[in-house]
Amino acid sequence: SYVVYRWDIQKGGREVVFDQEGLWHVADLRPDGRLLLRKETGQRAAEYSEWNPAKKELTPLFGQDEKADYEALYGAKEGEIVILTNKPGEYRRLYAWTGPGQHTALGEDVKFDVSSFDLDDKRTRIVYSVNEGGYHRPHAIDARTYRPVALPKLPEADQVSFGPTTPDGRFTTLGVDDGRHPMQGYVVDWTTGKLASWHVPSTPEVDTTTFARAQLETYKAKDGTSIPVFVRRPAKCSSDPCAVIVAFHGGPELQTLPGFNVGAQMFVDAGFVFAEPNVRGSDGYGKTWAHADDGPKRLTIITDIDDAAKWAKSTFASNGKEPKLGVYGGSYGGYAVLMAMTMFAGDYDAGVDIVGISDLRTFLRNTAPYRRILRISEYGDPVEDADALAKLSPMTYIDRVKSPLLVIQGASDPRVPAGESIQIHDAL
């Protein structure tokens, strides 16, 4: 459980504002002291309530008993809350909520997720980013009229993200990632509509303009589904054909994005093709894609790992020879590595697992209590889904391992306990 405190800046004193059982935190606040509280109920699911400290009253607003995806901030008008949710449709969209069943859709209706949003302190405009297949694009609307607000012309980039806005609402920072430089800072002056370069990235030791840009490609899963994968190719290969690293992201409800990435470039500089799939269960491609791996449903889509290997061997073959293939990842990506090396043994020639889950059953028993609450909605219930959890655990297939495997683990990791690595190491 979490406790909300208030600190008196003048007196230097601390007092408890809100203390109820649950994973609570402050999402936003009104000048009169009312708090918009978020209670985590799943990996992305949450309930929102309003707490009135003066009256000691907690008023439920939305999300109660829904297990739905919500993010929220106070809107410009009294009684209005701006919410980001995919409950009414396939994709996350912004809405102006004014009461149960009363919400107005904001912005354009596009077949992409709105990934994030913000309002300035004066509630003059709503800025938000749309995730177009992994490429984030910025938008803005007036917080009272909901009409689009024009943005100045921006440099071509893989990612554009909003930073904070000044208290008077006049200036907003923007981060621009063009894939070949560290993120560059810009400032939008909403009064003049002009864009100013705030800082230029400096990398005097390395010519980052030579970095490989991530290219969006796809491969076919067994059922015909197209799986997006970002690929970086080296100027010169380490072997013929090029050796390939397939890197799986964590989460699993995260998303690999194109952009400046020194970790990926390290492999490219060493002569490897570096491929990062966004398998089913990843974020950013709508509600159906994100929930395709929930609980026992993971049994159906875990073969996306196997299909990535088949695609890489076929795509990067040369002179009738298949490439050497490595698999790499951390956290849930580490779990994917362990599944690749056990359930799909023989697909990959080497694996590197960083803090990966080796058995979903022991993970759910031993992870931190707050993590267990959030992860059951993703992996399944330890009792009701015990059979599926066994079938989805690398330890079940430990006798199949054929190829070299490197296991990396932090001894005091509270999320993925060290026991996950110790048990697979001992078994091997």
N, C-alpha and C positions, 0 to 999 in steps of 0.2 A: 504494500500500500504506500501511497505517496501523500505527504502533507503539504498544504500550501501555506507559506508564511508571508508576512509583510514586514518590511524593514522601515523604520522611521528614520529618515535621513537626518532630520534636525536633532532628534534626541538620541539617535544611535541605538534604539531598542528594537527587539524582535517580538512579534506576536503571531499566534496561530490564527489564520483566517478561515481555513477549511480543513477538516480532518474527518473523513469518512473512509471506510474500507473501499479499496479499489485503486486502479492505476489512473489517477487523476492528474491533470495539469491545467494551467491557465492558457486558454487559447487566445483570449482578448479581454479588454476591459473598457468600461465606460468611465468618463470623467467623474461621475457620481459614486464610483466605487463598485458598481456591479461587475461581476466577473462571468465571462463565458467560459465554462469548464468543459473539458473533453475527458471522457473516461474510455480508456482503451479496452476493447472487448475481443479483439482478434488482431491478426497481423496488420490489417488496414482498417478493420471495423472499429467504430466508436459510437458512443452515445454523447450527446451534448445537452447541457443543462445550464441554467443561469442561477448564480448564487448572489443573493443580496446580503452583504455582511451586516448592514444596519438592522435588518429584520430577521437575520439568521434563517432565511428562507431559500430552499433549493427548488427551482421550478424546472421539471423535465421539459425539453424542447423537441428533440427528434433523435432517432436512432435507438430508442429504448426497445430492447428485445428484438432488434432487427438483424443484427450482425451485418450491417451495411457499411459501405465505404463512404466516409464523410470527412471533409475538412471545412472549417467555418471561421468567419470573422464577422464582427459587427459591421452593418452597412451604414450608409449615410443618413438614413431616416430612422426615427424612433420606432422600435418594434421590428426593424428589418435586420436580417442576418444574411450575409452572402455565403452560400455553401457551394462546395465542389463535391459532386457525387455522380456515380453511375447508376444509382438506384432506378431512375425512370427509364434508362436506355442502355445501350451497349457501351457507350463511351462516357468518360467523365466530362461533365459540363458544369458551367456556373449557373446558379439560380439565385434569385432574390426571394428569400423565405420570409413570410410575414405571419405564419401560423400553420397549424396542422392542415395539410392538404392544399395550402396556399403558397405557390411558388411560381415565379416568372423566369423563364429561360433567358439567359444573358449571352450576348455574343453570337457569332455565327454557328449554325448547326453543321458541323463538319464531321467526317468519319475518322476523327483522331481524338485522342485523349487530351484534355487540358491537364497539364502536369502540375502546375503550381499557380498561385495567385497571391496578390497582396493589395492592401489599401493603405494610403498615406494617413497620417495622424488626423488630418483635417477632413478625411473622407471625401476628397475631391474626385479621385479617379481610381478605377480598378485596373491594375496591370496583371497580365497573365501570359503564360507560355503554352503553346500548343505543340505537342509531341508528334511531328509528322514522320513516322517511321524511324524514330531515333534522332531526328534533327529538330531542335527546339527553335520555334519562331515566336517573336514577341508581339503582343497586342495590348491595346488599352481602350477602355470605355469610360465615359463620364459616370460617376457613382450615383448621380441623381436622375439623369435622363436616360442612362444606359446607351447613349449614342456612341459610335466609335470615335476615338481620339487619334488623330494622325500622329505617327511616329516619323522622325526624320529618316532619311535614307541611311541605311547601315552598311558597313563593309560586308562583303561576302564571307560567310562563316558556316562552320558545321553546327555551332551552338551559340545562341544568344540568350543570356539569362539576366533577369532583373535583380538588382541589389536594393539597398535601402533608399528611401525617399527622405529628403530633409523635412523637419517638423512643419515648415511653412508650406510644404507641398510643391515647391517650385522646381527642385532638382531631383532627378532619379538617376542612380548609377546603373550602368549596364556592363556586363561581362561578355566579351566577344572572343570566341575560340575559333580560329581559322584552321586549326589542325596542324599548323606548322610553327606556331609560336605559343609560349605560355599565354594564359588568358590576358587580354588587353582590356583596360578600363576606359569607359566613356561615361560622359554625363549628359543627360538630356535636360535642357532648359525648357520646361513646358510653356513658359511665358513667351519666349521668342521662337520656339520650335527648332532651335539649333542643337547640334550635337558637337560636343567638345571631346577631344582625346585627352584623357586624364593621365595616363601613363603609358609608356612604351616598354614592352618587355625587353630585358637585357640578358643575353646569353653569350657573353664574349668568348667562352671556351668552346662552344659548339655551334656549328652552322645548322640551326634547326630547320631552315628552309629545305634541307635535303630529306627531312623526315617523310616516311611513307604515309600518304593519306589513306584513311580507311575507306574502302569501297563497299557499297551495299550489294550483296549477292544473295542467292537463295539456294537451298537444296531441298529435295523431295523426301518427305517421311514415307514410311511404309504404306500409310493410308492415302498418300497423294498430297498431303498438306505441304505447302511451301513454308520452309523455316528460314527466316532472315538470318544472315550471317555477315558480319563486317570483316573484311579481309585486307591485310596489309602485306604487300609483296616486297621482297628485298631487291636492290639493284643487282646484287650478285649472290647466287645461291651458295650454300655451304657444301652442297653435293649435287649430283645429277641422278635422279630428279631432285628438286628442292625438298628438303625435309620440312615437315609441317607441324606446327604446334596448334592444337585445338584447345582453346581456353574457355572454360565455362564460368559464368559469373555467379556471385553469391545470391542470397535472398531466400528462396528462389524468385520472389516477386520483385527483383531488380531488373535492370536492363543495361546491356552493353551499349554504349553510345560512341559514335565517331567523335574525333577531336584529338587534341594534343595529348599524347600518352607516352611518357618516357619509358614506362615498363614494357609496353608493347614494342617500342622502338629498340629496346635492348635486344629482344629476340630477332628483330629484323636486321639489326646491325651484325648479328652473329650469323646471318645467312638463312634464317628460317622464314617461311611463310607463316604469318600469325593470323589465325582465324578465330573469331569470337561469335558463336551462335547465340541467338535469343530463342531458346527452345520454348515449347509450350509451358506455361506457368510464369513466363517473364511478364514484367509490367510494360505498359505503353502501347498495347495492341488491342485494347478493349477488354470488356468483362469476361467474355467467353474464353479468350486466350489465357487470361490471368488465372482463371479458376479451373482450367483444364486439368490441373495436376492435384487438386485438393483431395486429401485423403486417399481412399482406394483408387480414385481415378488416375493416380500417378502410374498405376500398373499399365494403363493403356498407352501413355505417352513417354514412358521412360526410354523407349526404343529410339527416341530422338537422338540419344547419345550414340547408339549403334549406327544410325543412319548418317550422322555427321562423319563417322570414320569411313563409311563406304563412299560418301561424296568426296571426301578429301583424297582418298586413294585413287579414285577415278579422275577427278579434276586435275590433280597435280602430277599425274603419271607422265613419264617421258621415255621415249625410246623403248616402249613396251615394258617399262619397269614401274612398279608402284613406289611411291615415296615412303621413307621412314616417317612414322607418325607418333607424335607425343601428345599426351593429354595433361592439362594443367588447370588448377583452380583452388580457391580457398573458401572455407565455410561450406555453404551449399555447393559451391563449385568444387570443393574438396570431396564432398559426398559424390558428386557426379564423376570425379576421377576414380574413386573407389568402386563405383558401380561399373565404370568402363573397364577396370582392371580385373573385376571378379565376374559379375554377371555376363559381361561381354568380353571375357578374356580372349585375347588374340587379335582384337580390333586395333589396339594401340601397342606400339613397340616399347614405350616407357611412360611412366606416369609420375606426376608430382602432386601430392595431396597436402594442402596447407589447412590445418585445423578442420578437417572434414569429419562428417558423421559416419561411423562405421556400422552402427546398428541403431535404427530409429527407436527401438524399444528402450535400450539403455540410455540413449540420449534424452528421451522424454522423462525418464525416471530421474536422471542426474543433473539436468540443466537447472539453472536458477529458477526458482518458483515463478517469478514474473514471466520468464521466457516460456515456461511450460504452458501457462495460460494462453499466451499468444500463439504458440506454435501448434497446439492441438488442432486449431482451425485449418492449419496448412497441411500437416502431415497425417492427421487422423487421431482417433481416440485410442489410448493404449489398451483398453479392454475391448471395446466394440470392434475395433479394426485390427486386432492383434494378428490375424492371419495375413492381412495385406501388408502390415508393417514388417512381418518376417520375410515375405517375398520381396520386399523393397529394401532389404538391408544387405549391404555388402558382405557382412560376416556369414550370411547364409551360403555364399558362393566362394568362400575362401579357398576351397580346394581346387578351384579352377585357375588360379593365378599362374601366369606363364612368364610375364615380363618384369623387368626391374621397376621397383616402386620406391620412391622417396616420400617419407612421411615427416611432416614438420608440425610441431605442436607447442603451444605455450603452456607451461606447467600450471599456471594459476588462472587459465581461461575460464570465466564463469558461464560463458554462452555454450561453447562446445567443450565440455570437460575433457581433461587430459586422458581420462579413461578410454575415450573413443579411439585415440591413437595407440594407447598402450595395448588394448585388447587385440587390435588387428596386427600390431607388431609382434606380439607374443604368439599369435596364431600362425603368422607367416614363419 
